[in-house]
C-alpha cells in the first residue's frame, strides 16, 4: 500500500470537505454571527462532533479495523469471515446506539447544564435554546456511529475515498439549510442548522450503505450474540475511543469553561479558531493515521518490526512536510486569514481579532495534534488501546490545570493555549512510551528532514511577517479582492517554503511523485 497515495486520496477529499466547511462557517458568521444563537447552537453541536471524533476517527478506525484485517488475513478466514464478524458487531452495536440515543435525549437538560452551567451570561432563554437544539442534533450520534462501522470496513478493503467523502455531505446539508431554509432571525437559523446536522447523518449512512453494496461488503441485520470476538472488540473499543478523542475532550472542557465564565461570544471565538486549526489536522493527521493503520497492522501481525518502524518514520516525515508550514501560517497570519474568510455580516472586526488570538494559540499545538494521530496507531495496531487512554487522561488533567490557571489572565486565549500545551504532553508521552518499549525509533532520515523542514518553515514565516503590512488592508474589502489577496499570500508562502525545502534537500519531488503513483503489488 502506498502511504503517500492513500493519504493524498483521504487528504484531497478532506480538503473538499473542509472547503465546504469554510463556506458553511462563512455563512454562519454572516447570518448567525458570534453571539446568543450561535453560542447555543455550538454547544448543541459539540456533542455530535465529540462522538464523531470518538467513533469515526477513534474507536472504529483504531479497534475495529485491526481486528477486521486479521480476519481477512487468516488462512481459514478471508473477507467472508471478516464480514461475518462485522455483522456480529452490528447486531450488538445497533440496539446499544438506539437505547443510548433515547436516554441522552431524555437527559438533554442536565447534560447541557453540566456543560454550560446554565449559560450565566445569557440567562434561561439561552439555556432553553441550547437544550432544544441539542435534542434535535442527538440522533446524529447513532447515525454517525453506524457510518463509522461501514467506513471501517471500506477502509480495510482499501476503499478509503468513500469514507473520506462522507463528511462532505454534512457541509452540503448545512450550506443548503443556510442558503434556502434559514429563518428571518439568528435563532430561527440556528434551528435550521440543528435539523441539517441530523439530516446529514441520514445522508451519510445512505451513502456508505450504497458504497458497501457496490463493494460487495453489505451487512445484514441478525440477532445479537455476544461471542468472544465481539467481547474482545467491546473490551478495547472504549479505551480506543477515549484515547483518540483526547483533543476533542479538551475542546469540550474549554467550551464548557468559556460558556460558564467568559463573556458572550467566547464559545464562538473558540469554535471559529478551532475550525481553521482543524483544517491541517483533517488533511494531514487523520489522513496519514487512517491510511497507515491497515498496513501497519499487517506488518506487525506478520512480525515485520523493521517495516513497521519504517512506516511510522515515513508517516511522521510526510506529516511534518505539511504540518510545519501550516503551523507557521496559522500563527503568523491568523488575523488576515480570519479577516478574509469570516469578517462580514454579523461577524465584526472585534470578533476577527478575538478569534485570531485564539487561532494563534491553538496553532502552537498543531504539530502535536498531528503526531498524536500518527503515533496512536502504533499502539492500536498491537491491540493496545489502554496505554493511549491512560496517556490521554494525563493530558486531559494537564489541560484542566492549564485552563484554570490561564482562563483568568488570558480569557478565551488561555483556554486555546492550554489545549495546545496538553496536546504536546500527549504526543510526548506517546512517543516516550513507544520508544521505551522498543516499538519505535527515529531514523537518520527523519532527523535530517526535521532540521531542513524547520529552516524552510522559518523562511516562509519571515516572508509572511514582511508582507503583512501590505496584505492586511485588502482582507476587509470585497469578497473577490479578499479571495485574490489571501490566495496570493498563501501561494507566495508555499513557493518560498517548498522552494527552500527542495534546495535544502528536505525531500525530493521525484521521490514524492513516485510514491503518489505507486500501486499496491
ABEGO torsion letter per residue (X at the ends): XBAAAAAAAAAAAAAAAAAAAAAAAAAAAAAAEABAAAAAAAAAAAAAAAAAAAAAABAAAAAAAAAAAAAAABAABEAAAAAAAAAAAAAAAAAAAAAAAAAAAAAAAAAAAAAAGGGAAAEAAAAAAAAAAAAAAAAAAAAAAAAAAAAAAAAAAGBAAAAAAAAAAAAAAAAAAAAAABBABAAAAAAAAAAAAAAAAAAAAAAAAAAAAAAGABBBBBBBBBBAAAAAAAAAAAAAAAAAAAAAAAAAAAAAAAAAABBBGAAAAAAAAAAAAAAAAAAAAAAAAAAAAAAAAAAAAAGBAAAAAAAAAAAAAAAAAAAAAAAAAAAAAAAAAAAAAABBEABBAAAAAAAAAAAAAAAAAAAAAAAAAAAAAAAAAAGBAAAAAAAAAAAAAAAAAAAAAAAAAAEAAAAAAAAAAAAAAAAAAAAAAAAAAGABBBBAAAAAAAAAAAAAAAAAAAAAAAAAAAAAAAAABBAAAAAAAAAAAAAAAAAAAAAAAAAAGABBAAAAAAAAABBBX
